[in-house]
């Protein structure tokens, strides 16, 4: 009678089965417990900004143009026709903030919801946007803003400027130029005080830089992955509205080089001559805010954000103990 070796027979003891998952193993071949990576694995990366597998640059630029169009149409449109309504400064600020909120909700998931060259620059410095995308974003924002300003200008009735000026000779361009951004003799305070008080170049430069820095800091903080998507548009929109309310009597409320450019193009040489400040100040403020953000938040670099392979899974050695 042949001898049966116990070691060759199935026993009652548990058999140990070792399963090794390597990077080549597809995730769908792994047990459910392993296929799902921790939800907070990439918490340090922004989910409103662009990724290589997301929308194309053309789509993102288009979204930026549409968002800038909405923002300028609302903010400048309210400011132009405030003489016919009771909107005043509070209405302009509130309308501008709501426009930002709506545009971010509508287009933020496509482009990141900048609609402002200062925010675009801040995002690039913070490592949240490719530097190669900065110029296309800026061009798209300017095109959208200019289109909105042109729509507002051509809809102004030809007789309205003279009526508002109490019969004095006035043109659409002069009337529209009343909402252009400016300082010194072109500051709103200069007009309101009949030349007795005004905000100087240094005052305008400082306020535009500081307020733009606050706006960029709020945007960068509100659009981190750890933040709920619906919170960011509200935070940025409300902040923008408050900052516009502060800057309206000083510079007519810019904080956005695209907005300042669009209005200046249709307002004559005076506004164009002061346009440089409304590019320099917001961009400087954005740069300072983005650098401080990276220092205090540990924000990832551009390479970290865009070269990371989300599908890569490190080698896992897992031992299952099954009971027979």
Secondary structure, DSSP 8 states (H G I E B T S, - for coil): -----GGGS--SS-EEEEEEE-TTS-GGGS-HHHHS--TTTTTTS-SSS--TTSS-HHHHHHHHHHHHHHHHHHHHHHHHGGGGSS-HHHHHHHHHHHHHHHHHHHHHHHH-S--SHHHHHHHHHTTSS-GGGHHHHHHHHHHHHHHHHHHHHHHS-TTHHHHHTTT----HHHHHGGGS---GGGSHHHHHTTTS----HHHHHHHHHHHHHHHHHHHHHHTSTTS-HHHHHHHHHHHHHHHHHHHHHHHSS---HHHHHHHHHTT-HHHHHTTTHHHHHHHHHHHHHHHHHHHHH----HHHHHH--TT----EEEEEEE--
